[in-house]
Amino acid sequence: MASLLAKRSSSSVLGGLWTAAARTYASVAVGGDIVSAAPGVSLQKARSWDEGVSSKFATTPVKDIFEGKKVVIFGLPGAYTGVCSQQHVPSYKNNIDKFKAKGIDSVICVAVNDPYTMNGWAENLKAKDAIEFYGDFDASFHKSLDLTKDLSAALLGLRSERWSAYVEDGKVKALNVEEAPSDLKVSGAEVILGQI
């Protein structure tokens, strides 16, 4: 079962083919505390450059995102990329009312991108009113959770795995990680809705 975070494989693009390599468990797992797994880490809420300047480039501590809240969070390889734009984000946007009906306070999308790119992408997808978008510009959040993936072969560099989690007051109740970044089998909205 995906939410149990069984040992999974990591894939990389090599000569246009997907090849599997051994992968360890993520440092955060079902029953774990996502805030403790990423101590002192902050994310950058999607915003325009002018909003960044006026806020003095403020960041949001991970604890402020999760503590005392019911949150669904999903991570993906990057803004403006294929599966992310065409399937992953729309799966959450199209089901936002179902998440709210289940008492979810926030549905969050996070990627290893800057907050300005995330803002433009959210506006492009017309999803900013439904989903909160955050940038993890230096991948510190994903590194803390051991959810990074080297996508240099696709000219993306260090990025996020494709994943989703249901988190209550910082505690991970469900966690789903795809075997390959091109997959959308376990991290879409429909799966996590069934785990809440």
C-alpha positions in Angstrom: 0.0 0.0 0.0 1.4 3.4 -1.0 0.5 5.2 2.2 2.7 2.8 4.2 5.7 4.0 2.2 7.0 0.7 1.3 10.5 0.6 -0.1 10.4 2.1 -3.5 12.7 2.5 -6.4 14.1 5.7 -7.9 14.1 6.3 -11.6 16.3 8.4 -13.8 16.2 9.3 -17.5 19.1 7.7 -19.3 19.2 7.8 -23.1 15.5 8.4 -23.2 14.7 5.3 -21.2 13.7 4.9 -17.6 16.0 2.8 -15.4 15.4 1.8 -11.8 17.9 2.2 -9.0 17.7 1.3 -5.3 16.2 4.0 -3.1 16.1 4.3 0.7 13.0 5.2 2.8 12.1 8.9 3.1 13.1 10.4 6.4 9.4 11.3 7.0 6.9 8.5 7.1 3.4 7.7 8.2 3.1 8.5 11.9 6.1 10.8 11.8 6.1 14.6 12.4 6.8 16.6 9.3 7.7 19.7 11.3 10.3 17.7 13.3 11.7 16.2 10.1 12.3 19.7 8.7 13.4 21.7 11.7 14.0 25.4 11.0 13.0 25.1 7.4 10.8 27.7 5.7 9.0 27.9 2.4 8.3 30.8 0.2 4.6 31.5 -0.6 3.9 32.1 -4.3 4.1 35.9 -5.0 5.0 38.5 -7.5 8.4 40.2 -7.3 6.8 43.4 -5.9 5.0 41.4 -3.2 8.4 39.9 -2.4 10.0 43.3 -2.0 7.2 44.7 0.1 7.3 41.7 2.4 11.1 42.0 2.6 11.2 38.5 1.1 9.4 36.9 4.0 9.3 33.2 4.3 6.8 30.8 6.0 8.2 28.4 8.6 7.0 24.8 8.0 5.6 24.7 11.6 3.2 27.6 10.7 1.9 25.7 7.7 1.1 22.5 9.6 0.7 23.0 13.3 -3.0 22.9 14.4 -4.2 22.3 10.9 -5.4 19.6 8.6 -3.3 19.9 5.4 -3.0 18.0 2.1 0.3 18.7 0.5 1.7 17.5 -2.8 5.1 17.9 -4.2 6.1 17.7 -7.9 9.2 18.0 -10.1 8.5 21.6 -11.3 6.4 24.4 -12.5 5.4 24.4 -16.1 6.4 20.7 -16.7 4.1 18.2 -18.5 2.5 15.9 -15.9 2.6 18.6 -13.2 0.6 21.1 -15.3 -1.7 18.8 -17.3 -2.6 16.3 -14.6 -1.2 16.7 -11.1 -2.3 20.2 -10.2 -5.6 19.9 -12.0 -6.5 16.8 -10.0 -6.4 18.9 -6.8 -7.9 22.0 -8.3 -10.9 20.0 -9.7 -11.5 18.3 -6.3 -11.0 21.3 -4.0 -14.7 21.2 -2.8 -14.3 17.6 -1.8 -11.2 18.4 0.3 -13.0 21.3 2.0 -16.0 19.0 2.7 -13.6 16.7 4.6 -12.4 19.5 6.8 -9.1 20.2 5.1 -7.8 23.6 6.0 -5.2 23.9 3.1 -4.3 22.1 0.0 -0.7 23.0 -0.8 1.5 22.5 -3.9 5.3 22.7 -3.3 8.1 22.4 -5.8 11.8 23.2 -6.0 11.2 26.5 -7.7 11.4 30.2 -6.7 8.1 31.8 -5.4 7.8 34.0 -8.5 7.8 31.1 -10.9 5.3 29.3 -8.7 3.1 32.5 -8.7 3.2 32.8 -12.5 2.4 29.1 -12.9 -0.5 29.2 -10.4 -2.0 32.1 -12.2 -1.5 30.4 -15.6 -3.3 27.3 -14.3 -6.0 29.5 -12.7 -5.5 27.5 -9.5 -4.3 30.2 -7.0 -7.7 30.6 -5.4 -8.0 26.9 -4.7 -4.5 25.8 -3.9 -1.7 27.4 -1.9 1.6 27.3 -3.9 5.0 27.4 -2.2 8.5 27.5 -3.6 11.3 25.4 -2.0 14.0 27.4 -3.8 17.0 25.6 -2.4 15.3 22.2 -1.9 15.9 22.4 1.8 12.4 21.2 2.6 12.6 18.2 0.2 16.2 17.4 1.4 14.9 17.3 5.0 12.2 14.8 4.0 14.6 12.8 1.7 12.2 13.5 -1.2 14.7 14.9 -3.7 15.4 13.5 -7.1 18.2 14.3 -9.5 16.6 15.2 -12.8 19.7 16.6 -14.5 19.2 14.3 -17.4 16.0 16.2 -18.1 17.9 19.5 -17.6 16.0 20.2 -14.3 18.8 19.5 -11.8 17.9 18.6 -8.2 14.1 18.5 -7.9 11.3 17.0 -5.8 9.9 13.5 -6.1 6.2 13.4 -7.1 4.4 12.8 -3.8 1.4 13.6 -1.7 0.7 13.6 2.1 -2.2 14.1 4.4 -1.0 15.8 7.6 -2.9 16.6 10.8 -1.2 19.0 13.3 2.1 18.1 11.8 1.6 14.3 12.0 1.8 12.4 8.7 -1.4 10.3 8.3 -0.8 9.2 4.7 2.2 9.5 2.4 2.4 8.5 -1.3 5.5 8.7 -3.4 5.5 7.8 -7.1 8.1 5.4 -8.4 9.0 7.7 -11.4 8.5 11.4 -11.8 6.4 10.8 -15.0 3.9 8.6 -13.0 0.7 9.9 -11.5 -0.6 6.6 -9.9 -0.6 7.3 -6.2 -0.1 11.0 -5.6 -3.1 12.5 -7.3 -6.1 14.0 -5.5 -8.4 11.0 -5.9 -6.0 8.7 -3.9 -5.4 11.1 -1.0 -9.1 11.9 -0.8 -9.7 8.2 0.0 -7.1 8.3 2.7 -8.6 11.2 4.7 
